[in-house]
């Protein structure tokens, strides 16, 4: 959980949570139980650290724990929420109303267990079996979001019917409560403060990595948690997209594009993208053309967002990407966002039959609208992205950092 001590960075003050965090926590665990009931499940076993965070709000070295099956949560549909941690550190779960019991996991990943993996997996599986027997009421259907083959095998050996759990959790997480939205808006504020500090630091001679570090520095100083990617590139590295920041020195007049993917205070994501010109110079006609096309795509597609609109319908009616930009087009038009990138993922219509899936926009969804313009003929590229909320009548912009007036 984020530190709630008083901090100040520029004009932004970081002190107490903007909402009652226990209200958020209870809402989230209830959302999960609604999905468990809907799918006739005895419970769900969660190893994905974003899912364990969503259910309990207890954190412990989330990135490190994402490498191993070191930490997990069991949610009974009718019964307790139990957190297994990789060490005996119950103080990390104190005063959290969503956790009924704290245990230390018997590790069955090779780094920790070595030759003991199989025996340890059997022991852990038996713990889960005992819980399902006690609280499942005869139901032995268990959703699991991710687990090694060894863990899966031992759970099945106990006679547990395993069900894919990622969809259970993605659908649970998709509708944000009013309190969640306040936490997300706070993360957006932190992110935009960090982006402003990046803008102040950008000048010819700075490296991509040094500029990217400004985003991290401000996020951490204001209570944020981590950043999921390193997507920042300058000059010729901006086309095609998806290059991570490097030691390249930026030059005057070059385009610089970045994507924040920032996990801010209280674990909520702000995923916005901007493109700037390095140095106090006007854009070239080509730079301006790319930027204007990207901005138009964002504006056009955002206006299509309304509750009740089907994913396929929005994809079909989306801004038509000019032919020269189609080969390098961004992978999605729109995607969901919460504790990180989440359901849904709306594909371009030319990709929809092969890669897309059906669904409907609902109030309470939070989304990111994407654009990337990089010509197949070469040159620089422009990346823009805005974060929005689906409301009862349309949408609300969550990001507000200004676009360029080119």
Secondary structure, 3 states (H helix, E strand, C coil): CCCCCCEEECCEEECCCCCCHHHHHHHHHHHHHHHHHHCCCCEEEECCHHHHHHHHCCCCCHHHHCCCCCCEEEEECCCCEEEEECCCCHHHHCCCCCCCEEEECCCCCHHHHHHHHHHHHHHHHHHHHHHHHHHCCCCCEEEECCCCHHHHHHHHHCCCEEEECHHHHHHHHHCCCHHHHHHHHHHHHHHHHHHHHHHHHCCCCCEHHHHHHHHHHHHHHCCCCEECCCCEEEHHHHCCCCCCCCCCECCCCCEEEEECCEECHHHCEECCEEEEECCCCCCCHHHHHHHHHHHHHHHHHHHCCCCCCEHHHHHHHCCCCCHHHHCCCCCCCEEEECCCEEEEEECCHHHHHHHCCCCECCCCCEEEEEEEEECCCCCCEEEEEEEEEECCCCEEECCCCCCCCC
